[in-house]
Amino acid sequence: MKTKKKEFDEQFQTSMLRSEVFQSERKDNTEQRIATNLVESQIQETGQDTQADPECRNRLVSNLNNVLKDMKKLENKRKNLSMRFDFCLTEIFNQIDVGSTGYVTLNNLNSYSVQSGILMNRGDWAVILDRYD
């Protein structure tokens, strides 16, 4: 029983590390592209009507397409993870909630990441909790 748990923990840690590296690289590139596009955008005024220039509009559409593709990719990964035979959300929750309080706190997540070798700090966990809680 313990060997399966160890194997599961190792697989989980490996997949979390891989996904974290990919997400941080993708996040940095996306944030940089969006910031650059926002800084470079210009609005051309023609008479009383105000219109965005075609280049700005194309960048906006391109960025929205990229966001939708990323969301679709994340949803597919979520579905694949939930279909795995060795994935049990309650087991992971119980590993994180060491005090058996029924709640996951920022301290619990930080302790779990340190013990599991997940490369996330308190700030990263705070962003996730703010977004999804």
Buried (B, 14 or more C-beta within 10 A) or exposed (E): EEEEEEEBBEEBBEEBBEBBEEEEEEEEEBEEBBEEBEEEBEEEEEEEEEEBEEEBEEBBEEBEEBEEEBEEEEEEEEEEEEEEEEBEEEBBEEBBBEEEEEEBBEEBBBEBBEEBEBEBEEEBBEEEEEEEE
